Amino acid sequence: MKEKVFFFSIRHPLLLILLLAMALKVVAAVFTGGYIFDNEYFNYYKVPASLLENKWLVFSIRLILATFSLLVITFSYRIVKVISNRKTALETAFLLAFLWFMPYVSAHPLPQAVTMPFLLYGTLLIVKQDYLLSIKEIEKFHRTTFIIAGFFLGLGFSVWYQSILYYIGIIIALLVLKNWKGVLMTIIGFVIAVCITQSIFDLFIWGKPFVNMIEFFKNSGVYLFNRNIQTPWFYYSFLMILIGMAPPLSLMVTFGFFKVWRKYLLLFLPTFLFLLYYMIFPNTNGVYILPVIPTFLICGFVGWKEFKRKSVFWSKNKRLLLYLNVLAAIVNLVLMVLIFIKTYNFI
């Protein structure tokens, strides 16, 4: 039996990671009741769920969302495989599968979690196009690919409107890279997705299109121009990153993130813009930065690995690095147990 598991892990490492991740998500779906972030229910889940008070229906939705969230691991793996190598891609997938909060948030109808696969797939298509052109695998960008990428980014926006910050970051990065056609095609795809989703769903639920979106931007304007910032500008976003990545791993990833900002601009800029916004306008609800955790980890972990590979210090202190990794694993495990205890409840 042990030999079969060993050979399976050698032949299908990503599948094994996905199976283990799903097992954790099922545990989270079964044993964690209620929500830490009570005001963050998924908009288009809230209305029908309020009419159907059935605990088994809610449990089924958790399982569906948990399964859907496996795409976060898969798409992140594919992005890293494009910009780095298979080994680093598998390590990134492993980290995203076992970060202490990921099983929990992915098994609940949080819009910040639901939007992640859409944003990552759109990013994957754009990053892959940029890479293929850089190695001269293709002679020019495929316009259709950018339309599809924009469409999925638009779906991500439709799930959670704050992800507009990520989309703007992608557009700015493309402009910096002077990919004018890519910018235009991405905008077209984005507009198509938004028009379809915001008209169909809102017509069905509210009787007229774009109700939610208009209300969001109206409330956002009031929030931005009529509030006093009382918290330190860096506090919540920085704290969530520091704890979320399980220190000292979080420090390594943060260092790597800024180390390769220019090299991986398509990943860095949308992620940084998103984090910067919530540093300038901090929110006590840390779940707000959840959508960019995968891209922050991707860019930061790849950057850290590249730095470590060239570093004389770390090449001479491999035992120290091992101890730091073990410490990060222990911290992660402790946090995972604590969130389980805090939210423990039978359905």
Secondary structure, 3 states (H helix, E strand, C coil): CHHHHHHHHHHCHHHHHHHHHHHHHHHHHHHECCCCCCCCCCHHHHHHHHHCCCHHHHHHHHHHHHHHCHHHHHHHHHHHHHHCCHHHHHHHHHHHHHCCCHHHHHCCCCHHHHCHHHHHHHHHHHHHHHHHHHCCCCCCCCHHHHHHHHHHHHHHHHHCHHHHHHHHHHHHHHHHCCCHHHHHHHHHHHHHHHHHHHHHHHHHHCCCCCHHHHHHHHHHHHHHHCCCCCCCCCHHHHHHHHHHCCCCHHHHHHHHHHHCCCCCHHHHHHHHHHHHHHHHCCCCCHHHHHHHHHHHHHHHHHHHHHHHHHCHHHHHCHHHHHHHHHHHHHHHHHHHHHHHHHHECCC
